[in-house]
Amino acid sequence: MTPAAHTPLEIEAFDELDAILDELRARYDETPQWEFCEGFMAAVICMRRPVAEEEYLAALLGTPMAGDAPDADGGSFASPTQRERFVVLWHQRWQEVSSALDSEVDSLEDDRCYHPEVMDVRGAVLTMPADEQAKFNGEELPAFAQVWALGYMFAVEYWPEEWAAPRDKDAAKWLNGALEAIVAMTEDDLEAPEISPLSEEGAPSTSIARLNAFGEAIWAVYDLRELWKTIGPRVETVRAVTTPGRNDVCHCGSGKKYKKCHGAA
C-alpha cells in the first residue's frame, strides 16, 4: 500500500462509500449499509486465515468471483471504475483499522484506538421535525452499534472453521468471552435511553449500559485480533497411511498377500 493508504478517511469518503453502496443496492437489495461493512471488515482483519479480497467481497456484496459471470440475483458494480474506487476507499479504511488494532492502547480515548464508524439511528430520528419522526412510527430502528456487530458476526458465521475454538482451554475461553461481548451488541437496547452516544448535546437515545457494552465489544475485537495472531493459521492434520508388509494380507479384501495383489502394481 502507498503511504496515502494510511490516511484516515474523512467524512466525505464515507459519504462516497455510502453512495456506492446505495447504487449497488438499486440492483441487489441485499447490499448492506456501511456500518455492516465496517463490522465485517474488522472481523476479516481479525480472522485466523487471511482471506483474499475477491473472496470476502463476494461474501459481503454478492459480487462474482474472477472468471464468473455476474449473477442476475447477485451484486455487481456499475463499472470497473466504480469497483476500483470502492476498493481504494476500502483499502484506506482497512489500513486504518488494522493499524488501530495492532496499536498498544489502554484507553478508548486514545486517538490510536479502533473507533468503529457507527450510526446513532435513533438519535438521528429524534432530531427530525415531528412530522418526519412520525414516518418512523412502528419501525424497528437499530440500536446503537447493532448493525456493526451484526456485520462482525456475519463474517464469523460465514467462515465458521476459522473461528472454531482452539484446543487450549484458556484460549477457547478467551475466544468465547470475546465473541459473547460482540454477540451482546447484536441484541436490542431495551433499557431506557439516558445518553447520546455521539454528541454531548444530542437527545438521549442509548442506555449507559449499552454504551458500556460497546466499549467491551471494542476490547473484544482487540482480544480476537491478538488471539489469532498468537495462535496462527490452522494447520491441517496429515494422517499417515501405513503401507502393508509384502507378506501381509492385502487391504482390498481379496485374501491375497499384498505382494501378489496391490503391492505387485
C-alpha positions in Angstrom: 0.0 0.0 0.0 1.1 3.6 -0.7 1.6 6.0 2.2 -1.6 7.7 1.2 -3.5 4.5 2.1 -2.8 5.1 5.8 -4.5 8.5 5.7 -7.7 8.3 7.8 -10.9 8.5 5.8 -12.7 11.8 6.0 -16.5 12.1 6.3 -16.7 12.9 2.6 -15.1 9.5 1.8 -17.6 7.7 4.0 -20.4 9.6 2.2 -18.9 8.3 -1.1 -18.9 4.7 0.1 -22.5 5.1 1.2 -23.3 6.5 -2.3 -21.7 3.5 -4.0 -23.5 1.0 -1.7 -26.8 2.8 -2.4 -26.1 2.4 -6.1 -25.3 -1.3 -5.7 -28.5 -1.7 -3.7 -30.5 -0.5 -6.6 -29.5 -3.7 -8.4 -29.1 -6.0 -5.4 -31.3 -5.3 -2.4 -29.2 -7.3 0.0 -26.3 -4.9 -0.3 -25.6 -3.9 3.3 -25.1 -0.4 4.8 -21.6 0.8 5.5 -21.9 0.2 9.3 -22.5 -3.5 8.5 -19.4 -3.4 6.2 -17.4 -1.8 9.0 -18.1 -4.7 11.3 -17.5 -7.3 8.6 -14.1 -5.6 7.8 -13.0 -5.7 11.4 -13.8 -9.4 11.6 -12.0 -10.3 8.4 -8.9 -8.4 9.7 -9.1 -10.4 12.9 -9.7 -13.7 11.3 -7.3 -16.6 11.7 -6.8 -17.1 8.0 -6.0 -14.2 5.6 -8.9 -14.0 3.2 -8.4 -12.8 -0.4 -10.2 -9.6 -1.3 -12.1 -11.3 -4.1 -13.4 -13.9 -1.7 -14.6 -11.5 1.1 -16.1 -9.0 -1.3 -18.1 -11.8 -2.9 -19.4 -12.8 0.6 -20.2 -9.3 1.6 -21.6 -7.7 -1.6 -22.6 -10.8 -3.6 -20.2 -9.8 -6.4 -18.9 -12.5 -8.8 -15.5 -14.2 -8.3 -12.9 -13.7 -11.1 -13.9 -15.6 -14.2 -17.6 -15.9 -13.1 -20.4 -14.1 -14.9 -22.5 -11.7 -12.9 -25.4 -13.4 -11.2 -28.8 -12.0 -12.0 -29.7 -12.4 -8.4 -26.3 -11.2 -7.0 -24.5 -7.9 -6.6 -22.5 -6.1 -9.2 -20.6 -2.8 -9.6 -21.9 -0.5 -12.3 -18.4 -0.4 -13.9 -14.8 -1.3 -13.3 -14.1 2.3 -12.4 -16.8 2.2 -9.6 -15.3 -1.1 -8.3 -11.8 0.4 -8.3 -12.9 3.5 -6.4 -14.7 1.3 -3.8 -11.6 -0.8 -3.4 -9.4 2.2 -3.0 -11.5 3.6 -0.2 -11.9 0.1 1.3 -8.2 -0.4 1.4 -7.7 3.0 3.0 -10.1 2.2 5.8 -8.7 -1.3 6.1 -5.2 0.1 6.8 -6.6 2.5 9.3 -8.5 -0.3 11.2 -5.5 -2.7 11.0 -3.2 -0.1 12.4 -5.5 0.7 15.2 -6.0 -3.0 16.2 -2.2 -3.5 16.2 -1.6 -0.5 18.4 -0.9 -0.9 22.1 -3.6 1.2 23.7 -5.1 1.1 27.2 -7.9 3.6 26.8 -10.8 4.0 24.3 -10.0 7.7 24.4 -6.6 7.1 22.8 -6.5 8.6 19.3 -4.8 5.4 18.1 -7.7 3.2 19.4 -10.1 1.5 17.0 -13.2 3.6 16.6 -15.8 1.9 14.5 -17.8 4.0 12.1 -21.3 3.6 13.5 -24.5 5.5 13.4 -27.0 6.5 16.1 -30.1 6.0 14.0 -32.5 6.5 16.9 -30.7 9.7 17.9 -30.9 10.9 14.3 -34.7 10.4 14.2 -35.1 12.3 17.4 -33.5 15.4 15.8 -36.1 15.4 13.0 -39.2 17.6 12.9 -42.3 15.9 14.4 -43.9 15.2 11.0 -40.8 13.5 9.8 -40.4 11.5 13.0 -44.0 10.3 12.5 -42.8 8.4 9.4 -40.8 6.1 11.6 -43.6 5.2 14.0 -43.9 1.5 14.3 -40.5 0.8 12.6 -37.8 -1.1 14.5 -34.8 1.2 14.4 -31.5 -0.5 15.1 -29.9 0.1 18.5 -26.5 1.9 18.7 -23.8 -0.2 17.0 -26.2 -3.1 16.5 -25.6 -3.2 12.7 -21.8 -3.0 13.2 -22.0 -6.1 15.5 -24.2 -7.9 13.0 -21.6 -7.3 10.3 -18.9 -8.7 12.5 -20.8 -11.8 13.4 -21.8 -12.3 9.7 -18.1 -12.9 8.9 -17.8 -15.3 11.9 -20.7 -17.3 10.7 -19.6 -17.3 7.1 -16.2 -18.8 7.9 -17.0 -20.9 11.0 -14.0 -23.1 10.6 -11.7 -20.1 11.1 -13.5 -19.3 14.4 -13.6 -22.8 15.8 -12.4 -22.9 19.4 -8.7 -23.8 19.8 -7.8 -26.9 21.8 -6.2 -24.9 24.6 -8.8 -24.4 27.2 -7.7 -20.9 28.2 -7.5 -19.8 24.6 -11.0 -21.2 24.0 -12.4 -19.4 27.0 -10.7 -16.2 25.7 -12.3 -16.7 22.3 -15.8 -17.4 23.6 -15.7 -14.5 26.0 -14.8 -12.0 23.3 -17.4 -13.3 20.8 -20.1 -13.1 23.5 -19.3 -9.5 24.0 -19.9 -8.8 20.3 -23.0 -11.0 20.2 -24.4 -9.0 23.0 -24.3 -5.9 20.7 -26.4 -7.7 18.1 -29.3 -7.6 20.6 -31.6 -4.6 21.0 -31.1 -1.9 23.7 -34.2 -2.4 25.8 -33.2 -0.1 28.7 -34.4 3.5 29.0 -32.3 6.0 26.9 -30.0 8.0 29.1 -27.4 9.5 26.8 -26.5 10.5 23.3 -23.5 8.3 22.3 -22.1 10.5 19.6 -23.0 14.0 20.8 -22.9 15.7 24.1 -25.8 17.9 23.1 -27.9 15.2 21.5 -31.2 13.8 22.7 -30.8 10.7 24.9 -31.1 7.7 22.6 -29.0 5.0 24.2 -28.7 3.5 27.7 -25.5 3.8 29.6 -25.3 0.0 29.8 -25.4 -0.2 26.0 -22.6 2.3 25.8 -20.5 0.3 28.3 -21.2 -2.9 26.3 -20.0 -1.1 23.2 -16.7 -0.4 24.9 -16.4 -4.0 26.0 -17.1 -5.1 22.4 -14.3 -2.9 21.1 -11.9 -4.5 23.6 -13.2 -7.9 22.5 -12.1 -7.1 18.9 -8.6 -6.4 20.2 -8.7 -9.7 22.1 -9.7 -11.6 18.9 -7.0 -9.9 16.9 -4.4 -10.8 19.5 -5.7 -14.4 19.9 -5.5 -15.4 16.3 -2.1 -13.6 15.8 -0.7 -15.6 18.7 -2.1 -19.0 17.6 -1.6 -18.5 13.9 -3.4 -20.1 11.0 -5.0 -23.5 11.2 -2.7 -26.5 10.3 -4.5 -29.3 8.5 -3.9 -32.7 10.2 -1.9 -35.0 8.0 -2.8 -38.6 8.7 -0.1 -41.1 7.8 -1.2 -44.2 5.9 0.5 -47.4 6.9 1.8 -49.4 4.0 1.1 -53.2 4.5 4.1 -55.5 4.6 4.8 -57.6 1.5 3.5 -60.7 3.1 0.5 -59.1 4.9 -3.0 -59.7 3.6 -3.9 -57.0 1.1 -6.1 -54.3 2.3 -8.5 -54.6 -0.6 -10.1 -57.8 0.8 -9.0 -60.1 -2.0 -7.5 -62.5 0.5 -4.2 -62.5 -1.4 -0.9 -61.3 0.0 -0.1 -57.7 -0.6 2.9 -58.5 -2.8 0.7 -60.6 -5.0 -2.1 -58.0 -5.2 -1.9 -54.3 -5.0 1.7 -54.5 -4.0 2.5 -56.0 -7.3 1.5 -52.8 -9.1 
